[in-house]
Amino acid sequence: MRKQNGEYDYRRYRQLLADASDESKRLALIALLIEESARDRLAVERASDRAAMIAMTVAKVLGNSSSQGDRGPATVRLNLVPLRSVRDAR
């Protein structure tokens, strides 16, 4: 539903709407908009799940490594960087 730069493709949707001269074409346009919106939401949810799994894995690894040996309490600072956004994934 969005272009690579994160903006809506107004020209494309305006053209599709102009071409939707009958009921079947309008319904097809509505279905397309719903499908693309659902795809965007699913991609965001997957990215969120992926980030959560990575965070849990890092926490487990750091938890296990800090308990080994006589290192004492360790302070760890994580610099989390965002995963590729939905816009970049296309």
Secondary structure in CASP SS format (residue, H / E / C, confidence):
PFRMAT SS
TARGET T0000
AUTHOR 0000-0000-0000
METHOD secondary structure of the structure
MODEL  1
M C 1.00
R E 1.00
K C 1.00
Q C 1.00
N C 1.00
G C 1.00
E C 1.00
Y E 1.00
D C 1.00
Y H 1.00
R H 1.00
R H 1.00
Y H 1.00
R H 1.00
Q H 1.00
L H 1.00
L H 1.00
A H 1.00
D H 1.00
A C 1.00
S C 1.00
D C 1.00
E H 1.00
S H 1.00
K H 1.00
R H 1.00
L H 1.00
A H 1.00
L H 1.00
I H 1.00
A H 1.00
L H 1.00
L H 1.00
I H 1.00
E H 1.00
E H 1.00
S H 1.00
A H 1.00
R H 1.00
D H 1.00
R H 1.00
L H 1.00
A H 1.00
V H 1.00
E H 1.00
R H 1.00
A H 1.00
S H 1.00
D H 1.00
R H 1.00
A H 1.00
A H 1.00
M H 1.00
I H 1.00
A H 1.00
M H 1.00
T H 1.00
V H 1.00
A H 1.00
K H 1.00
V H 1.00
L H 1.00
G H 1.00
N H 1.00
S H 1.00
S H 1.00
S H 1.00
Q C 1.00
G C 1.00
D C 1.00
R C 1.00
G C 1.00
P C 1.00
A C 1.00
T C 1.00
V C 1.00
R C 1.00
L C 1.00
N C 1.00
L C 1.00
V C 1.00
P C 1.00
L C 1.00
R C 1.00
S C 1.00
V H 1.00
R H 1.00
D H 1.00
A H 1.00
R C 1.00
END
